[in-house]
Amino acid sequence: MSNLSKLEFVALDISGKNYLSWVLDAEIHLAAKGLGNTITQGNEASSQDKEKAMIFLRHHLDEGLKVEYLIVKDPLELWTGLKERYDHLKATVLLRARYEWMHLRLQDFKTETEQHNTLLLKNYEARPTGLAPLPEANMEARRDKSGKRQNNNHGHMNVRGHGNSKRRYDNRHRGGHGK
Protein backbone atom coordinates (compact mmCIF):
# COMPACT_ATOMS: atom_id res chain seq x y z
CA MET A 1 0.00 0.00 0.00
CA SER A 2 1.42 3.36 -0.95
CA ASN A 3 1.58 6.37 1.36
CA LEU A 4 -1.32 8.71 0.73
CA SER A 5 0.19 11.72 2.49
CA LYS A 6 2.92 13.81 0.93
CA LEU A 7 6.54 13.20 1.90
CA GLU A 8 8.57 16.12 3.20
CA PHE A 9 11.65 14.63 1.48
CA VAL A 10 12.56 11.52 -0.50
CA ALA A 11 12.18 8.23 1.36
CA LEU A 12 15.31 6.24 2.22
CA ASP A 13 15.96 3.79 -0.59
CA ILE A 14 16.59 0.17 0.42
CA SER A 15 19.93 0.27 -1.42
CA GLY A 16 21.00 3.20 0.76
CA LYS A 17 22.13 5.30 -2.21
CA ASN A 18 20.41 8.37 -0.74
CA TYR A 19 21.32 7.66 2.90
CA LEU A 20 23.50 10.72 3.46
CA SER A 21 20.93 13.19 2.21
CA TRP A 22 18.13 11.26 3.98
CA VAL A 23 19.93 11.41 7.35
CA LEU A 24 20.44 15.15 7.03
CA ASP A 25 16.83 15.75 5.97
CA ALA A 26 15.46 13.52 8.76
CA GLU A 27 17.54 15.25 11.44
CA ILE A 28 16.49 18.70 10.24
CA HIS A 29 12.80 17.83 10.05
CA LEU A 30 12.76 16.06 13.41
CA ALA A 31 14.47 19.06 15.03
CA ALA A 32 11.96 21.43 13.40
CA LYS A 33 9.09 19.36 14.82
CA GLY A 34 10.69 19.39 18.29
CA LEU A 35 11.50 15.67 18.05
CA GLY A 36 15.26 15.86 17.45
CA ASN A 37 16.12 14.50 20.89
CA THR A 38 14.25 11.24 20.19
CA ILE A 39 17.16 9.95 18.10
CA THR A 40 19.97 10.89 20.49
CA GLN A 41 21.60 8.50 22.97
CA GLY A 42 20.31 8.82 26.55
CA ASN A 43 17.27 10.89 25.63
CA GLU A 44 14.38 11.31 28.01
CA ALA A 45 11.73 11.97 25.36
CA SER A 46 8.12 11.24 26.20
CA SER A 47 6.48 8.16 24.74
CA GLN A 48 4.20 10.42 22.71
CA ASP A 49 7.22 12.20 21.12
CA LYS A 50 8.85 8.83 20.40
CA GLU A 51 5.70 7.64 18.67
CA LYS A 52 5.50 10.83 16.57
CA ALA A 53 9.15 10.38 15.59
CA MET A 54 8.57 6.72 14.66
CA ILE A 55 5.60 7.64 12.50
CA PHE A 56 7.66 10.33 10.79
CA LEU A 57 10.72 8.09 10.23
CA ARG A 58 8.71 5.07 9.01
CA HIS A 59 6.79 7.38 6.67
CA HIS A 60 10.13 8.25 5.02
CA LEU A 61 11.38 4.68 4.55
CA ASP A 62 11.26 2.42 1.51
CA GLU A 63 8.54 -0.26 1.79
CA GLY A 64 11.21 -2.98 2.04
CA LEU A 65 12.89 -1.22 4.96
CA LYS A 66 9.55 -0.83 6.71
CA VAL A 67 9.10 -4.58 6.57
CA GLU A 68 12.65 -5.27 7.80
CA TYR A 69 12.26 -2.91 10.77
CA LEU A 70 8.63 -3.85 11.44
CA ILE A 71 9.11 -4.82 15.10
CA VAL A 72 11.24 -1.78 16.01
CA LYS A 73 9.19 0.68 18.07
CA ASP A 74 11.85 3.06 19.38
CA PRO A 75 13.11 5.82 17.06
CA LEU A 76 16.63 5.65 18.53
CA GLU A 77 16.78 1.91 17.88
CA LEU A 78 15.60 2.42 14.28
CA TRP A 79 18.06 5.30 13.81
CA THR A 80 20.97 3.19 15.17
CA GLY A 81 20.00 0.18 13.05
CA LEU A 82 19.91 2.26 9.85
CA LYS A 83 23.21 3.91 10.78
CA GLU A 84 24.92 0.53 11.28
CA ARG A 85 23.49 -0.67 7.99
CA TYR A 86 24.37 2.33 5.80
CA ASP A 87 26.96 4.47 7.60
CA HIS A 88 29.84 2.72 5.81
CA LEU A 89 28.59 4.34 2.61
CA LYS A 90 29.88 7.71 3.84
CA ALA A 91 33.44 6.77 2.97
CA THR A 92 32.68 5.56 -0.55
CA VAL A 93 29.91 7.99 -1.46
CA LEU A 94 31.71 11.07 -0.17
CA LEU A 95 34.94 10.20 -1.96
CA ARG A 96 33.07 9.56 -5.20
CA ALA A 97 31.05 12.77 -4.86
CA ARG A 98 34.20 14.83 -4.29
CA TYR A 99 35.89 13.18 -7.30
CA GLU A 100 32.87 13.85 -9.53
CA TRP A 101 32.63 17.45 -8.31
CA MET A 102 36.26 18.15 -9.16
CA HIS A 103 35.87 16.71 -12.64
CA LEU A 104 32.50 18.34 -13.22
CA ARG A 105 33.91 21.79 -12.58
CA LEU A 106 36.70 21.18 -15.07
CA GLN A 107 34.25 20.06 -17.76
CA ASP A 108 32.66 23.51 -17.82
CA PHE A 109 35.65 24.89 -19.72
CA LYS A 110 36.53 23.93 -23.28
CA THR A 111 40.08 22.94 -24.14
CA GLU A 112 41.91 24.71 -26.97
CA THR A 113 41.12 21.76 -29.27
CA GLU A 114 37.39 21.81 -28.41
CA GLN A 115 37.20 25.55 -29.05
CA HIS A 116 38.97 25.10 -32.40
CA ASN A 117 36.64 22.27 -33.43
CA THR A 118 33.60 24.36 -32.50
CA LEU A 119 34.87 27.24 -34.62
CA LEU A 120 35.55 24.94 -37.58
CA LEU A 121 32.07 23.44 -37.28
CA LYS A 122 30.46 26.91 -37.21
CA ASN A 123 32.46 27.93 -40.29
CA TYR A 124 31.47 24.74 -42.11
CA GLU A 125 27.79 25.22 -41.29
CA ALA A 126 27.96 28.81 -42.51
CA ARG A 127 29.40 27.77 -45.89
CA PRO A 128 29.24 24.02 -46.67
CA THR A 129 31.87 22.33 -48.79
CA GLY A 130 31.28 22.24 -52.54
CA LEU A 131 30.01 25.78 -53.00
CA ALA A 132 31.90 28.25 -55.15
CA PRO A 133 34.53 30.20 -53.24
CA LEU A 134 33.69 33.69 -52.10
CA PRO A 135 35.18 36.48 -54.26
CA GLU A 136 38.31 38.12 -52.91
CA ALA A 137 37.67 41.36 -51.09
CA ASN A 138 40.88 42.99 -52.25
CA MET A 139 42.06 42.20 -55.77
CA GLU A 140 45.76 42.79 -55.96
CA ALA A 141 48.14 42.58 -58.86
CA ARG A 142 50.95 40.06 -58.66
CA ARG A 143 53.95 39.34 -60.77
CA ASP A 144 54.59 36.02 -62.44
CA LYS A 145 58.06 34.49 -62.83
CA SER A 146 58.89 36.60 -65.90
CA GLY A 147 58.32 39.85 -63.98
CA LYS A 148 55.15 40.83 -65.84
CA ARG A 149 52.23 42.03 -63.80
CA GLN A 150 49.29 39.67 -63.64
CA ASN A 151 45.83 40.58 -62.48
CA ASN A 152 43.97 38.21 -60.13
CA ASN A 153 40.61 38.97 -61.67
CA HIS A 154 41.25 36.51 -64.53
CA GLY A 155 39.72 38.60 -67.29
CA HIS A 156 36.71 39.94 -65.43
CA MET A 157 36.03 43.63 -66.03
CA ASN A 158 35.16 44.53 -62.45
CA VAL A 159 38.41 46.05 -61.19
CA ARG A 160 38.60 49.78 -60.54
CA GLY A 161 35.58 50.79 -62.54
CA HIS A 162 36.40 48.96 -65.82
CA GLY A 163 33.18 46.99 -65.66
CA ASN A 164 31.08 50.07 -64.92
CA SER A 165 31.13 51.50 -68.47
CA LYS A 166 27.96 49.69 -69.55
CA ARG A 167 26.15 50.95 -66.45
CA ARG A 168 27.36 54.50 -67.12
CA TYR A 169 26.17 54.25 -70.74
CA ASP A 170 22.75 52.89 -69.66
CA ASN A 171 22.33 55.62 -67.03
CA ARG A 172 23.12 58.40 -69.51
CA HIS A 173 20.65 57.16 -72.10
CA ARG A 174 17.89 56.65 -69.54
CA GLY A 175 18.30 60.14 -68.19
CA GLY A 176 20.24 59.01 -65.10
CA HIS A 177 23.46 60.46 -63.86
CA GLY A 178 26.70 58.70 -64.69
CA LYS A 179 29.35 58.10 -62.07
Phi, psi and chi 1 to 4 in degrees:
 res  aa     phi    psi   chi1   chi2   chi3   chi4
   1 MET       -  131.3 -177.0  171.5  123.9      -
   2 SER   -84.5  155.6   66.4      -      -      -
   3 ASN   -72.2  130.0  -66.2  -35.7      -      -
   4 LEU   -85.6  -27.5  -61.9  176.8      -      -
   5 SER   -86.4  156.3   59.7      -      -      -
   6 LYS   -74.6  140.1 -176.1 -179.3  173.7 -171.0
   7 LEU   -82.6  141.7  -64.0  176.0      -      -
   8 GLU   -74.6  -27.1  -76.9   86.0   -7.0      -
   9 PHE  -154.5  171.7   53.8   92.4      -      -
  10 VAL   -66.0  136.6  178.2      -      -      -
  11 ALA   -67.0  151.2      -      -      -      -
  12 LEU   -67.2  122.1  175.8   60.3      -      -
  13 ASP   -72.8  147.2 -171.2   68.1      -      -
  14 ILE   -64.8  -25.2 -164.2  163.0      -      -
  15 SER   -76.7  -17.8   67.6      -      -      -
  16 GLY    82.1    8.4      -      -      -      -
  17 LYS   -63.0  -24.1   66.4 -177.3  177.2 -173.6
  18 ASN  -110.2   22.7   64.5  -25.2      -      -
  19 TYR   -60.2  -45.6  174.8   71.2      -      -
  20 LEU   -61.2  -46.5  -67.2  175.9      -      -
  21 SER   -70.2  -34.1   61.8      -      -      -
  22 TRP   -64.5  -45.0 -178.3   86.1      -      -
  23 VAL   -58.3  -47.3  165.5      -      -      -
  24 LEU   -62.0  -46.8 -177.6   62.1      -      -
  25 ASP   -62.2  -43.4  -71.2  -20.7      -      -
  26 ALA   -64.0  -43.9      -      -      -      -
  27 GLU   -61.0  -45.0  -74.1  176.0  -27.3      -
  28 ILE   -63.7  -45.4  -68.1  169.8      -      -
  29 HIS   -68.9  -40.2  -80.4   80.0      -      -
  30 LEU   -62.8  -42.0  -74.4  172.3      -      -
  31 ALA   -63.9  -40.8      -      -      -      -
  32 ALA   -64.4  -30.6      -      -      -      -
  33 LYS   -87.4    1.0  -66.6  175.8 -177.8  -77.1
  34 GLY    78.3   20.2      -      -      -      -
  35 LEU  -115.6   12.4  -56.8  171.2      -      -
  36 GLY   -62.1  -30.1      -      -      -      -
  37 ASN   -74.2  -12.3   63.9  -17.7      -      -
  38 THR   -70.0  -16.5   60.7      -      -      -
  39 ILE  -111.2   15.1   56.9  170.4      -      -
  40 THR  -104.1  148.4   58.7      -      -      -
  41 GLN   -64.1  135.6 -164.3   67.2   37.0      -
  42 GLY    73.6   23.9      -      -      -      -
  43 ASN   -73.7  156.3   70.8   66.9      -      -
  44 GLU  -121.0   42.7  -65.7 -175.8   13.7      -
  45 ALA   -70.8  149.9      -      -      -      -
  46 SER   -68.8  159.7   68.1      -      -      -
  47 SER   -64.2  -32.9   60.4      -      -      -
  48 GLN   -65.6  -42.4 -171.7  176.8   16.7      -
  49 ASP   -64.9  -39.0  -76.9  -10.9      -      -
  50 LYS   -63.7  -39.2  -72.6 -178.6  179.4 -179.2
  51 GLU   -67.2  -41.3  -70.4  167.8   -2.4      -
  52 LYS   -61.6  -42.4  -73.1  178.7 -173.8  175.9
  53 ALA   -64.7  -41.4      -      -      -      -
  54 MET   -63.0  -43.2  -87.7  -54.1  -74.1      -
  55 ILE   -60.3  -46.0  -69.6  169.7      -      -
  56 PHE   -62.2  -48.6  178.7   80.9      -      -
  57 LEU   -64.3  -46.2  -70.2  173.6      -      -
  58 ARG   -64.0  -32.5  -73.6 -175.1   54.9   79.6
  59 HIS   -63.2  -27.8 -177.2   70.3      -      -
  60 HIS  -105.5   30.8  -69.0   87.0      -      -
  61 LEU  -116.2  150.2  -69.6  178.8      -      -
  62 ASP   -61.1  148.7 -179.1   80.5      -      -
  63 GLU   -55.5  -38.8  -67.1  -62.6  -37.3      -
  64 GLY   -64.6  -38.1      -      -      -      -
  65 LEU   -69.2  -35.2  -73.2  171.8      -      -
  66 LYS   -60.3  -40.9  -74.5 -179.3 -174.7  177.8
  67 VAL   -67.7  -43.1  171.2      -      -      -
  68 GLU   -63.7  -35.7  -75.2 -172.3   40.8      -
  69 TYR  -106.2   32.9  -67.7   94.0      -      -
  70 LEU   -62.4  -38.3 -172.9   61.8      -      -
  71 ILE   -88.2   -5.5   58.1  170.3      -      -
  72 VAL   -77.9  126.7  177.0      -      -      -
  73 LYS  -118.1   -4.9  -65.3 -174.6  179.3 -174.8
  74 ASP  -106.3  129.4 -175.4   84.0      -      -
  75 PRO   -63.2  -34.4   14.3  -21.7      -      -
  76 LEU   -65.7  -39.9  177.1   59.7      -      -
  77 GLU   -65.9  -42.6 -173.0  179.9  -20.0      -
  78 LEU   -63.6  -45.6  175.5   61.2      -      -
  79 TRP   -59.8  -45.0 -169.5  -99.6      -      -
  80 THR   -66.5  -41.7  -53.8      -      -      -
  81 GLY   -62.4  -43.3      -      -      -      -
  82 LEU   -67.1  -36.9  -67.1  171.2      -      -
  83 LYS   -65.1  -44.5 -176.7  174.5 -178.7  171.0
  84 GLU   -62.7  -36.3  -71.2  172.5   -1.6      -
  85 ARG   -72.0  -41.8 -179.0  175.1 -177.6  155.0
  86 TYR  -115.5   -8.6  -63.5  116.1      -      -
  87 ASP   -62.5  -26.4 -152.7   36.8      -      -
  88 HIS   -64.2  -19.1   71.0  -78.8      -      -
  89 LEU   -68.3  -20.6  -65.6  174.5      -      -
  90 LYS   -55.4  -44.9  -80.9 -175.4 -178.3  177.6
  91 ALA   -63.3  -47.4      -      -      -      -
  92 THR   -76.4  -42.9   56.7      -      -      -
  93 VAL   -68.8  -42.9  171.1      -      -      -
  94 LEU   -64.6  -42.9  -89.1  175.4      -      -
  95 LEU   -62.3  -42.9  -73.4  174.9      -      -
  96 ARG   -66.0  -41.4 -176.8  169.7 -174.3 -137.2
  97 ALA   -63.6  -42.2      -      -      -      -
  98 ARG   -64.1  -41.8  -74.9 -176.4 -176.9  141.2
  99 TYR   -61.5  -47.5  174.2   82.1      -      -
 100 GLU   -64.7  -36.7  -71.9  177.1   -4.3      -
 101 TRP   -63.6  -45.0  173.9 -111.9      -      -
 102 MET   -61.0  -42.8  -72.6  -60.4  -65.2      -
 103 HIS   -76.6  -28.8  -74.2   82.8      -      -
 104 LEU   -66.3  -42.9  177.8   68.6      -      -
 105 ARG   -63.3  -35.1  -70.4 -170.6  -28.6 -169.8
 106 LEU   -74.2  -23.6  -64.5  175.8      -      -
 107 GLN   -74.9  -13.9  -70.4  175.7   -4.2      -
 108 ASP   -68.6  -21.2  -70.8  -16.2      -      -
 109 PHE  -107.2  136.1  -58.8  100.7      -      -
 110 LYS   -83.0  143.6  -69.8 -175.6  176.9 -178.0
 111 THR   -76.7  170.1   62.5      -      -      -
 112 GLU   -58.5  -39.0  -69.6  -59.8  -36.0      -
 113 THR   -66.4  -42.6  -54.7      -      -      -
 114 GLU   -64.5  -40.1  -71.3  172.5  -31.1      -
 115 GLN   -63.5  -42.1  -70.7  174.8   -2.8      -
 116 HIS   -64.0  -44.4 -178.1   69.7      -      -
 117 ASN   -63.7  -38.3  -73.1  -16.8      -      -
 118 THR   -62.9  -43.6  -56.8      -      -      -
 119 LEU   -63.9  -43.5  179.9   62.0      -      -
 120 LEU   -61.8  -40.9  -71.7  176.3      -      -
 121 LEU   -65.0  -41.8 -174.8   59.3      -      -
 122 LYS   -62.8  -42.5  -75.5 -178.8 -178.3  175.8
 123 ASN   -63.8  -40.9  -72.9  -17.2      -      -
 124 TYR   -64.7  -44.1  172.1   75.9      -      -
 125 GLU   -65.7  -30.6  -70.9  170.5   -8.2      -
 126 ALA   -71.0  -35.0      -      -      -      -
 127 ARG  -145.3   90.6 -174.3  150.1 -174.7   86.0
 128 PRO   -62.0  156.2  -16.9   26.8      -      -
 129 THR   -62.7  145.9  -52.2      -      -      -
 130 GLY   102.0  -14.1      -      -      -      -
 131 LEU   -82.2  158.2  -66.3  179.4      -      -
 132 ALA   -63.1  145.4      -      -      -      -
 133 PRO   -66.0  152.1   22.0  -29.7      -      -
 134 LEU   -69.9  146.1  -67.2  172.4      -      -
 135 PRO   -66.7  149.6   20.4  -28.2      -      -
 136 GLU   -66.8  140.3  -69.9  -69.7  -32.8      -
 137 ALA   -74.6  -39.3      -      -      -      -
 138 ASN  -119.1  112.7  -63.4  -38.0      -      -
 139 MET   -87.2  122.0  -58.0  -63.7  -98.1      -
 140 GLU  -121.8  149.8   65.5  179.5   54.7      -
 141 ALA   -81.7  145.9      -      -      -      -
 142 ARG  -135.3  162.5   65.0  173.8 -173.7 -147.3
 143 ARG  -104.8  138.6  -62.7 -172.3 -175.2  -88.2
 144 ASP   -85.8 -174.3   65.7    3.0      -      -
 145 LYS   -61.8  -29.4  -68.0  179.1 -174.8  175.9
 146 SER   -80.3   -7.4   67.2      -      -      -
 147 GLY    95.3   -3.2      -      -      -      -
 148 LYS   -79.2  147.0  -65.1  179.9 -177.6  175.7
 149 ARG   -76.9  136.9  -66.9 -172.1   74.5 -168.6
 150 GLN  -121.1  143.5 -113.0 -174.3   -9.0      -
 151 ASN  -100.7  138.3 -148.5  -20.2      -      -
 152 ASN   -78.2   -3.2  -81.4  -16.6      -      -
 153 ASN   -83.9   -3.0   66.4   -3.6      -      -
 154 HIS    50.4   47.4  -56.3  -71.2      -      -
 155 GLY    91.4   -5.5      -      -      -      -
 156 HIS   -76.2  145.3  -62.1  -70.1      -      -
 157 MET   -98.5   50.1  -61.9  -61.3  -69.3      -
 158 ASN  -120.4   14.5   60.8   -2.7      -      -
 159 VAL   -98.6  128.9  177.0      -      -      -
 160 ARG    49.2   46.4  -61.6 -164.9 -178.3  177.1
 161 GLY    84.1   -1.2      -      -      -      -
 162 HIS   -65.5  -31.8  -70.3  -76.3      -      -
 163 GLY   -86.5   -0.1      -      -      -      -
 164 ASN   -89.3   -3.2  -65.8  -26.9      -      -
 165 SER   -64.8  -38.6   61.0      -      -      -
 166 LYS   -64.5  -41.3 -177.0  176.9 -174.6  -50.0
 167 ARG   -65.3  -40.5 -171.0  169.1    4.9  140.7
 168 ARG   -62.6  -42.8 -130.8 -179.9  -89.6  141.5
 169 TYR   -62.5  -45.9  176.2   79.0      -      -
 170 ASP   -63.7  -40.7  -72.5  -15.9      -      -
 171 ASN   -64.9  -39.7  -76.4  -20.5      -      -
 172 ARG   -65.9  -40.9  -77.7 -172.8 -154.0  138.3
 173 HIS   -78.6  -16.4  -69.6  -73.9      -      -
 174 ARG   -95.0   -1.0  -70.3 -174.2 -167.4  154.1
 175 GLY    93.1    7.8      -      -      -      -
 176 GLY   -85.4  177.0      -      -      -      -
 177 HIS   -98.9  132.6  -60.3  -67.9      -      -
 178 GLY   -81.5  156.6      -      -      -      -
 179 LYS   -91.8      -  -69.0 -173.6 -179.8  179.4
